[in-house]
Amino acid sequence: MASELQEALNSIDIEDFLEYEGLEYRERTGSRGPQFNLHECPSCGDRKWRVWMNQDSGLGNCFHGDCTMGTFNKYSFIRAHLGNPPARDIITYIKRLAIRHGWKPQRKKAMPETSPLIAAKIMPERCVEIPDANGNYLEYLSKRGISEEISRSFNLSYCDGGYFRFYDPIGEREAFQYYGDRLVIPVFDLDGEQRTFQGRDLTGTAENKYLFPPGLPASGRFLYGGNAVKGATELVVTEGVFDCWSVLMACRASVDLEAVGVVATFGMHLSDNPSDGDDQVGAFLKLQRLGLQRVTFMWDGEKRALKKALDAAMRLKRLGLTVRVAILPDGKDPNEVCPEEIVKSYYSAKNLSLPGHKMELLRKLL
C-alpha cells in the first residue's frame, strides 16, 4: 500500500495540483532551483507569501514563525490543504487526483465481466449530437460564437440527464458520474480513436465547471484536434478547446490560413511521458514525421501564459521545428477576441530562431 501511495504521489504534478485547487502562487527561482511561492499557508493561514515549495519534488517550508507545519512534502501539504482529515480520506483524494494524471492503481480483483460498464463507448448515457437530427443547435455554443460546422467536426454532444458508468478501482465497485446539462467533448488520439472526454457545465451553477471521467486517461496526454491535422505543415497551438475552435474558425475565414491546423493542449504545458506513448511531445514528433514544420503558440495574453508558451516553444524548437509565439491582448485568450485580432496575432508572432524576436519576448516578460 505504501509503495502504491508513493507511486500516486509521484505522478501528481505540483503545478497541476495548485491549478486544480485554485491556490494562488507565483513562480520564483531559489537557491535550490525553481520554486513556487504560495500566497497562503494551508496550516497556519498566513497570507504573506511565506510558503515556498520546490517545483519538482514538492518539498517546502512555511516561514511563518508560529506555523506548526514547518517543513512539508507533497503528502503533508495535501493533508493540511484538506483540513487534516483521516488518513483514509487523504489517500483516496491523492489516488483520485493521480488517476486524473494517468496513474493506474493496482487492481486487487478483476472487473466483473458481466458488469454493464461503458468501456468501449467511453461516453455518458443520453448524449445527443449537436446539432440534433432535427437541426436544433445549442444556444450556449451560439452565444460563444461556435459554429455548427465546428460542432460536427469535433463530434460535440449534449448530455440530457445521463450518467457515465465506470469501475471505481479505489472503491472496487461500479460507480456513476452525472453529466446532465453538460456539453460533452470527446478527446481522440492521433489515430482517431476516442480515449476520453470532458463535460462542460452549461448551467453556470455546478460546483465543477468541467468534469473528467474517472478511470480514463487524462486529457492532457493528447493533442486535442491532432487526429484532424496529420500531414499539415503548420499548426497553431492553443490552450483550451474553445480557444482551439475560435482560432480554427478565424483561420478558415482567411484564405491565406485555410491550410493551417489548430490543436489544443488542455493547459499551459506539454505532457512528456514516452513510457506508454500517450504524451503531447511524442504527438508532435509523430506529426513532424508526417510533414509538420512550423508551430505557433497562441496561449493567453497574460505574462504568466507568455512565459509558459516560451518554455513549451523551446521544447519543440529542440525537436527541430520552427516555433513562434503569438502575443494576444493582455489578459485575453483566443475565445475572447475577434477573428481579426487572432489573425493579427498570428502574423505578428515572434520566431524563436530570430535573436531579435526572442529578445523582444524576453523584454516583455521582464
N, C-alpha and C positions, 0 to 999 in steps of 0.2 A: 504493500500500500504506500509506504514511504517513497519508494522509487517511482511509483506511478504519479504520486503527487508532485514530485520533483520534475518529472517529465512535463507535466501540465504547466507548472510554473515556468519552466524554461521556454515553453512555446509561446508564452504571453509576451507580446511586445509592449514595453512600458509606455511608449508614446500612444499606442492604440488604446491602452487601458485608460490613460489620462483623458484622451479624447472621448472615449466611450462613456466615462463617468462625468464628463463636463468639468474636470478640475482645471483651474486656471494656472498656467505655468508659462515660463519663458525659457528659452534655450541660452545657456551660457557655457563658457569653457573654463574649467578649473584646473588645479594642479594635477588632477588625476584623469584628465580628459574631458569630453563633452558631458555636461551636466544639465539636469532640469532643475530650475529654481521655482518652487511652488509657492503660491500666494498664501495658502492656509495649511496649517498642520492638522491632520485628522485626529490627533491625540489631544493636544492641549488647546487647539482652536486659535492659536496665534495667527494673525493675518498680516504679518510684516515681512513676508518673503524670506523667512529664515529657515526654510526647508530646502535641502539640496539632495539631489538623487542622481546617481550615475546613470547615464542613458543606456548603457549596455547591460550592466549587472542588476540594476535596481537597488543597490546598496546606497544608504544615505544617512543623513542626520537632520534632526531638528535642533537648531542652535538657540532656542528659547531656554533660558536658564531653568525654568520650572517645569519643563516638559519631561514626563516620565518615560516617554518612548525613546528619546535619545537616538541611538544608532538603530537602524532598521534594515530589513531586507524586503524582498517582494511580499513574502507571506505576512510578516508583521505589519507592513504598511497597509496591505489589503484588509487585514484583520481590524486595524484601527479605523480605516475608512468605513467599514461596515458596522462600526459601533461595538466591536468585541463580542460578537455572537458566539454560540457554542461552536466548537471545532468542526463538528459535522457540517454545519451550515457554511462555514468558511470554505471547507474542502469542496462542497457541492458548487458553490459560487465559482471557485477557481477552475474546476473542471468544465463547467458550462462556458466560462469565458474562453478557456483553452480550446474547446471544441469549435468556437467561432473562428479561431485562428488555424483550424485544420488539424488539431491534435485528435487522435483516436484512442480512447481508453481501451484497456484490455477487457475483453469480454469474459465474464465468468460463466456464462451459459449461452448457447446458441439461440438466435432469434427463432421463435416458433415458425415453422414453415407454413402453417395454416393461417397465420395472422394476416388480416387484411391490410397490410401496410402499403403505403403508396411509395414504393421504392423506384419502380420503373417510370411511373408517371411524373414524379417529382413536382407535383403541383397540388395546391389545396383543392378541395371539392367545391363544386358550384361556381366554377370560373366561367365567365362569359367573354368571348373575344370582343375586342374593340376595333372598329365598330361592330355591332352585333349583326345578326342575319337580316334584320330589318333596316340596317343603315343607321341605327341610333349611335350617337357618339357621346363620349363622356364630357360633361360640361367642365369638369375640373381641368382636363387637358386643353380644352378650347381656351379657357381663361389664361392658361400659362403659355399659350401660343404654340402648342404642339399639334402638328397636322395629323390628319387621318392616315396619310401615307407613312408617316413615322410609326404610328401605332401598328399598322400592318407589318411593316418591315421588321419591327422588333418584337412581334408576337405578344403585344400587351393584352392584358385581360383584366376584367373587374370581378372581384370575388363577392358573390351575393350571399353572404352568411355561411360560408363554408369553413371547414377545418382542414388543417394539414395533419395527417396521421403519421406518426413516426415511432420508432422503437427507442425508448429512453435508455441509453447504455449505462446511466448512473442509477436510475431507479429500477432498471431492468423490467420494464413493463411497456405496454402500448400506451402512448400518450397523444395528446391533441393540442394543437395550437390554432387559435381562432383568427381568421383572416377576413372577417366580414367588413364590408365597406372599405376595402383596400384595393389600390392599383397593384396588380401582380406583375412583376418584371422578371421574366426568365433570363438566366445567365447561361451562355453557351461557351464551350471551349473552342479552340481554333478549328477543330474538325466538325463543328456544327452540332455537337452533342450537348443537350441540356444537362448542366451539372448542379445547378442550384437556382434559387430565385430570391427576390425580395418582395416585401409587401409594404407599400407606402400608404399611410393613413390618409383618407380623404375627408374626414370629419373635422379635423383640427382639434379634437378633444381627447384623442388617445394618449396614454402615458408615453408610449414609444412611437415616434413618427415612423420609424422603419422597423419591421420585424424580419428576422432571419431564421430560416428553418433549422432546427437542431438536427445534428447528425449528418448534415450535408456539408460539402466543402465551403470554406469561407469565400465570399465573392471576390475578395482581394487577391485570390490566387489567379484570377483570369483577367484578360483584357476584354472589357465589355465592347461588343461590336467587332471583335477581332476576327470572327468567322466570316464577316462580310467584306473584309479588306485584304484578303490574301491575294497577292500579286500586285497590290498598289505600290507605287514607288515613293509615295509621300503620305504621311499621316499627321493629323493634329491630335494631340493627347489632352483630354480634359480630365476633370476630377470626378464629377458625378454624372448620372445618367441624363438628367435634364440639361446639363451643360453639353453633353455629347449630342443630344437631339437638336439643341439650338444651333450649335456650330455646324452640324450636318445640313440643316435647312439653309443656313446662310451660305454654305459652300455650294449647295445645289442651285441656289438662286443666282450665283455668279458664274458666268460662262467660263471664266479662266480657272475656276476652282472646282469644277464638276468632278474631276478625277481624283481629288484629294480625299483620302479616307479619314474617318474620325473614330476614335476609341476613347474609353474612359477607364480610370484606374481605381475607382472606389476609394478615394482618399489620396492624400498628398504624399505618396511613397510608391516605390516599386517593390513588389514581393520578389524574393530570390530564394527558391527552395528546390534546387536541382535534384534532390534525392528522390522525389517522386514525379518530377516532370511537370507539375502544375504550379507554375510561377510566371510572373509577368516579364521578368528579364528573359527567361527562356522563350517566352512567346515572341518577344521582339527578335531574338536570334533566329527563330523559325521564319518569321516574316522577312527578315533580312535575306535569308537564303532563297526566299521566293521573289525577291526583287526590291524590297524596301531599301531606300537610300537616304531619305530625309525625314526628320521628325521635328514637329513644332509643339512645344509645351504651351498650353493655354489654360493654366490654373487661375485661381482667384487673383484679384488685383492688389491684395494686401501684401505688406512687406514679408510676413512670415511665409505666405504661399510662394512668393517670388524666390525666397531662399530655398524652399523645398524643391521648387521646379529646377533651380540651378543645380542642386545636388543630384537630382534624378537625371537631368540632362547630361551631366558629366559622366554618369554611369553608362549611358547609352553612347556617348561620344567615344568611350574607351572600347566599345564594340566595333568601331569603325564607321558609325553612322554620322551623317551631317546633322547637327542638332541646333535648334533655335529655341529661344524663349520669347513668347509674346507677352506684352505688358498691357493689361486691361486697366480701365479707370480704377482709381484707388477704392478698395472695398467692394468692388463689383465682381461677379462671376459671369460667365457667358450667358447664362439664362436670365440675367438681369439687365442686359444691354441690348440695343437694337442690332439687327443683322449688319448694318453698315459699320457699326463700331467693331464687330467681330472681324469683318473683312479688313478694316483699317489696322487692327492689332496684328492680324496675320501678316500683312505686307510690311509692317514696321518691326517685325520680330528680330531679335538680336541673334546673330550667328556666333556660336561659341568658338568657332575656328578663326574668327577675325579678332585680333587683340583689342582693337578699338571698341568693338561691340561688347566683349566680355568685360572690359574696364567700365563701360557705361552701366552695365548691370550691377557690378560691384559698388560703384559710386551710389547707385540708387539704394542699395541695401544699407550703406553707411549713412 
